[in-house]
């Protein structure tokens, strides 16, 4: 099959496209014909991308851990799905992803694709929506009526954070600049602050929750805005190896969760939640997508690799 995989050149990781072995599902697995896979460029730098859970390396690791497709094979001990089911999902970080014609996964990593979405649209959902869900409801324990400050609200995760927080009855303040100001307003944020015009900490009143997808100085300047008992959650990549106990406690990496993915699908089909596609490129352009050189519509939305 055609597949994109990770190689190391001159001390850096990059993606190339080539041929891979035919995949067969195990007894407790399913084989999915991939129609589209979401691109997360920072994934190339993550430890799980090229390693197994036991620490052993994975050679020619396949990136793209969120995807949408059709089941073509079901293992004898794999329940819950049938051949020809349209599904979307998120593979475990320590196994190969789906930037390929086919991928193998377990049923627990999947949910039925939202009917309102194309495969390309569905492939942008799992990582962003699950990250937002877990950040708000598991990590921050966001309550109706609380105030939440969102940094990076125009991003693949932030857009879901704003929508879910509003749905939950929170008051949402987001920082942005340029064309993203209007975009965040369209997501019904209660307040949008142009961080290039003012220092956000000087104009935003105290909040109960900070969601951060930016890190660095932006995160550091946000601590002072928290009410007593306030909570911070960050997914910024520079927070992962921090020695700051506050940041270390605030940082998390999303995990797959079938029930949450099913709930997200219901919200999408009900019109409460919207995904955003930045661009759809063929498998041959996967190297450019992971290098971050694909132009996105309006500069927003996730890049998707389409297999058709």
C-alpha positions in Angstrom: 0.0 0.0 0.0 1.0 3.7 -0.4 2.1 5.1 3.0 3.8 8.2 4.5 6.4 7.5 7.1 8.9 9.2 9.3 12.7 9.2 8.6 15.6 10.9 10.3 17.9 13.0 8.2 20.7 15.1 9.5 19.3 14.9 13.0 15.8 16.0 12.0 12.7 14.1 11.4 10.7 14.4 8.2 8.0 12.6 6.3 8.5 10.7 3.0 6.0 8.8 0.9 6.6 5.2 -0.3 5.4 1.7 -0.3 4.5 -0.2 2.9 3.5 -3.8 3.6 -0.1 -5.0 3.3 -1.8 -4.7 6.7 -4.0 -7.4 8.3 -6.1 -6.9 11.4 -5.4 -9.0 14.5 -8.1 -11.0 16.3 -9.1 -8.0 18.4 -8.5 -5.4 15.7 -10.2 -3.9 12.6 -8.7 -2.8 9.3 -9.8 0.6 8.1 -9.6 1.9 4.6 -8.5 5.5 5.2 -10.2 8.2 3.3 -8.6 11.2 5.2 -6.1 11.8 8.0 -5.5 14.9 10.0 -2.1 16.5 10.1 -0.4 17.6 13.4 3.1 18.7 12.4 4.4 18.8 15.9 3.8 15.1 16.2 7.1 14.4 14.5 9.0 15.7 17.5 7.1 13.6 20.1 8.7 10.6 21.7 5.7 8.2 21.1 5.8 9.0 17.3 8.9 6.8 16.9 8.7 4.5 19.9 6.6 1.7 21.3 5.3 1.7 24.9 8.2 -0.6 25.9 10.7 1.9 24.7 11.8 0.1 21.6 12.0 2.2 18.4 9.5 2.0 15.5 11.2 2.2 12.2 9.3 4.0 9.4 6.6 5.1 11.8 3.4 6.3 10.2 2.1 9.7 11.5 -1.4 11.0 11.5 -3.2 9.6 14.5 -6.7 11.0 13.7 -8.5 9.7 10.7 -11.8 8.9 9.0 -12.5 5.9 6.8 -14.4 2.7 6.2 -14.0 -0.6 7.9 -12.9 -3.4 5.5 -12.0 -6.2 7.9 -13.0 -7.1 11.4 -11.1 -9.5 13.6 -13.0 -12.4 15.1 -12.7 -11.0 18.6 -13.4 -7.3 17.6 -16.9 -6.3 18.5 -19.0 -3.2 18.0 -18.4 -2.6 14.3 -19.0 -4.3 10.9 -17.5 -4.2 7.5 -18.5 -1.0 5.5 -19.1 1.0 8.7 -18.0 4.6 8.2 -15.9 5.5 11.3 -13.6 8.1 12.6 -11.0 7.8 15.4 -7.7 8.4 17.1 -5.0 5.8 17.3 -2.9 5.3 20.4 0.2 7.5 20.1 2.5 4.5 20.5 1.3 2.7 17.4 1.3 3.7 13.7 -1.1 6.4 12.5 -3.2 6.6 9.4 -1.4 8.7 6.8 -1.7 5.7 4.5 -4.2 3.8 2.4 -5.1 1.6 5.3 -4.5 1.5 9.1 -5.1 -1.1 11.8 -6.7 -0.1 15.0 -8.8 -1.5 17.9 -12.6 -0.8 18.1 -12.1 1.2 21.3 -10.3 3.8 19.3 -13.3 4.4 16.9 -16.7 5.9 16.8 -19.2 6.1 13.9 -18.4 9.1 11.7 -20.8 12.0 12.2 -23.3 11.9 9.3 -23.1 15.6 8.6 -19.4 15.5 7.9 -17.4 14.4 4.9 -14.4 12.2 5.6 -12.1 15.1 5.2 -14.1 17.1 7.8 -14.3 14.2 10.2 -10.5 13.7 10.1 -10.0 17.1 11.7 -12.1 16.3 14.7 -10.7 13.5 17.0 -7.5 15.1 18.4 -8.8 18.7 18.6 -12.3 17.8 20.0 -11.0 15.2 22.5 -8.2 17.5 23.7 -10.8 20.3 24.3 -13.2 17.9 26.0 -10.6 16.5 28.4 -9.1 19.9 29.1 -12.4 21.5 30.0 -14.3 18.7 31.7 -11.7 16.3 33.1 -8.7 18.6 33.9 -10.3 22.0 34.6 -13.7 20.8 35.8 -15.3 23.8 34.1 -18.6 24.8 35.6 -21.5 26.8 34.1 -21.1 30.5 34.9 -17.3 30.4 35.2 -15.0 32.6 33.2 -12.5 31.0 31.0 -9.6 32.6 29.1 -8.6 30.9 25.9 -5.2 31.4 24.3 -4.9 30.1 20.8 -8.7 30.1 20.2 -8.3 30.1 16.4 -6.3 26.9 16.4 -7.4 23.3 15.8 -8.0 22.7 19.5 -8.9 26.3 20.6 -11.9 26.5 18.3 -13.4 23.4 19.9 -12.5 24.8 23.4 -14.5 27.9 22.7 -17.5 26.1 21.3 -17.6 23.5 24.1 -17.2 26.1 26.9 -20.0 28.2 25.5 -22.2 25.1 25.2 -21.4 24.4 28.9 -22.6 27.8 30.0 -19.2 29.4 30.6 -18.2 33.0 29.8 -15.5 32.8 27.2 -12.7 35.4 26.7 -10.2 34.7 23.9 -7.0 36.4 22.7 -6.4 36.7 19.0 -5.2 39.2 16.4 -5.7 40.1 12.7 -8.3 38.1 10.8 -8.7 35.7 13.7 -10.6 38.3 15.7 -13.6 38.0 13.5 -13.3 34.2 13.4 -13.4 33.9 17.2 -16.3 36.3 17.3 -18.1 33.9 14.9 -17.6 31.2 17.5 -19.7 33.3 19.9 -16.9 34.2 22.4 -18.1 36.7 24.8 -15.0 38.9 24.6 -12.1 38.9 22.1 -8.8 40.7 23.0 -6.3 41.8 20.3 -3.1 40.8 22.0 -1.0 42.9 19.7 -2.8 46.1 20.6 -2.8 45.6 24.4 -1.3 43.5 27.0 -4.1 41.1 27.7 -3.4 40.8 31.4 -4.0 44.6 31.7 -7.5 44.5 30.2 -9.0 41.1 31.2 -10.6 40.7 34.6 -10.0 37.7 36.8 -10.9 34.3 35.4 -11.6 30.8 36.8 -9.9 28.8 34.1 -7.0 29.5 31.6 -6.7 27.2 28.6 -3.4 27.7 26.9 -2.2 26.5 23.5 0.6 29.0 23.1 2.9 28.5 26.1 6.0 30.6 26.9 5.5 34.2 27.9 1.8 34.0 27.2 1.3 31.3 29.8 3.6 33.0 32.3 1.6 36.2 32.1 -1.7 34.4 32.6 -1.1 33.0 36.1 -1.9 36.4 37.7 -5.3 36.4 36.1 -6.6 33.4 38.0 -9.2 33.7 40.8 -8.5 31.9 44.0 -9.1 28.2 43.2 -8.5 28.9 39.5 -7.2 26.2 37.2 -4.8 26.3 34.2 -4.5 23.7 31.4 -1.8 23.9 28.8 -1.1 21.8 25.7 1.8 24.0 24.5 4.6 21.8 23.3 7.3 23.8 25.2 5.5 22.9 28.5 6.1 19.2 28.2 9.7 19.2 29.5 9.3 22.0 32.0 10.8 22.0 35.5 8.2 24.6 36.7 5.8 22.6 38.9 2.8 24.8 38.0 3.3 24.2 34.3 4.1 20.5 34.8 0.8 20.1 36.7 -1.1 22.0 34.0 0.3 20.2 31.0 -1.4 17.1 29.5 -1.6 15.1 26.3 -4.9 13.9 25.0 -5.9 10.2 25.1 -8.3 8.4 22.9 -11.8 7.9 24.4 -14.6 6.2 22.5 -17.5 7.5 24.6 -16.3 11.1 24.3 -15.8 10.7 20.6 -19.4 9.4 20.3 -20.7 12.4 22.3 -18.7 14.8 20.0 -20.3 13.1 17.0 -23.7 13.7 18.4 -23.0 17.4 19.0 -21.7 17.8 15.5 -24.8 16.1 14.0 -27.0 18.2 16.2 -25.4 21.4 14.9 -23.8 22.4 18.2 -20.2 21.8 17.2 -18.3 22.7 14.0 -14.9 21.5 12.7 -12.8 23.6 10.3 -10.7 22.3 7.4 -7.8 24.4 6.3 -6.8 22.4 3.2 -7.0 19.0 1.8 -3.9 17.6 0.0 -3.2 14.3 -1.6 -0.9 11.7 0.0 1.9 12.8 -2.3 1.9 16.1 -0.5 2.1 14.7 3.0 5.8 15.7 3.3 4.8 19.3 2.7 1.9 19.1 5.1 4.1 17.9 7.9 6.7 20.5 7.0 4.1 23.2 7.5 4.4 24.5 4.0 0.8 23.9 2.8 -1.2 27.1 2.6 -4.5 27.0 4.6 -7.7 28.7 3.7 -7.8 31.9 5.7 -4.7 30.6 7.6 -7.0 28.5 9.9 -8.3 25.0 10.2 -6.4 21.7 10.1 -4.6 20.4 7.0 -5.9 17.0 5.9 -4.3 14.3 3.8 -6.9 12.8 1.5 -6.4 9.3 0.2 -8.8 9.6 -2.7 
